[in-house]
Amino acid sequence: MSADSPSDRIPISSLVFAGLVAVIGVVAATLLGARPLNPREAAGVFPPWWGREAALVAASDAGSVLAVGTLPFIVIVRVDQGDASAHLRKAGALFSIDPGRVAPCSV
């Protein structure tokens, strides 16, 4: 007799689903923990397929560009009034994070 009967095995689809839930949980926790501390400054994460130039143009519509992150689609901005994250979302950013969590590579 086999130790593993068909009823004792876990379906692959259940393992894939559990893995997906775990990955989504880790990403969500990271993003929530990385929210901007200062509402006037934020690092906007734009769609990667936009490229550096498109991300810079969109970010400049949101506020004053302070720097570009190590990835060309992450741009750090400062706004004079309002919430930088809200301005970045209106400009097309997928989400925003605290600029202190982004290593700038250029101004």
N, C-alpha and C positions, 0 to 999 in steps of 0.2 A: 504494500500500500504506500502511496505517495503522501508525504507530509503536507504538500501544498495541493489541496483540492481546488477546483475552479471556483468554489464559493468563498475560499479564503483569500483569493487574490484581489488586489485593489485595481480597478479599471484605470487605464492610462489617462482617460479623459478626466478622472477625478484628481489625479496627480497634477495634470497640466492646469486645471482650474485652481487648485490649491496654490500652486506656484505663482500663477498670475495674480491671485489675491494678495499673496505675500509681497510681490514686487510692487503692486499698486499701493499697498500700505506703506512700504518703505519710502517710495517716492512722495506720497502725500505728506508723511510725517516730516520729511526733509524740507519740502516746500513750505509747510506751515511754520516750521522752525526757522526758516530763512526770511521771513517777512521783514520788510524794511523797518528799521527802528526809528529813523527820522522820516516823517511823511513827505518832506520836501526833496529827498534824494532817494533814488532807486535805480537798480540795474534791470533794464528791460530785456527779456529774452524773446527775441523775434524769431519767426520761422527760419530754420536753418537754410532752407532753399532760397531765401530772399537774397542772400549774399551781403557782404559788408556795406556796399554803397546804399542799397535799399534800406538796410537797417539803420544806417546813419541818417538818411533823409527822414525816415519815419520818426526816429528818436528826436531829431531837431525840431520836428513839429510838436513834440511833447514838452520839450524844455531845453535848457542849455546843456549841450553835450559836454561832459567832464572827461570821459575816457571810454575806450573800447576794451572789452574784456579779452581774455586769452582766446576765446572763440569769437570770430568776427560778427556773429549775430547777437552778441550781448553788449549792450551799450548803457553806460551809466549817465544819468541825467539829473539835473537839479531844476526845480520849478520855483518861481517867485511866490506864487499863490496856489493854494489847492493841494491836492494829493498827487504826488509824482506817479504812483502806481496807477491811479485812475487815468491820468494823462497818457501814460504809456499804453494802457489797454486800448484807449480810444485811437491811438496811433498805429495799433496793429500788433503790439506785443502779446505773446501767448500768456505770459505771466511776468511778475517782477519779484526780485529778491533784494535782500539787503546788500548794498554795494560792498560792504566789508567782507562778504563771502565770495567776491569776484576778484581775481587777480588781474588788475588792469595791465594792458600791454602797450597802449599808446593813448595819447591825448589828442 
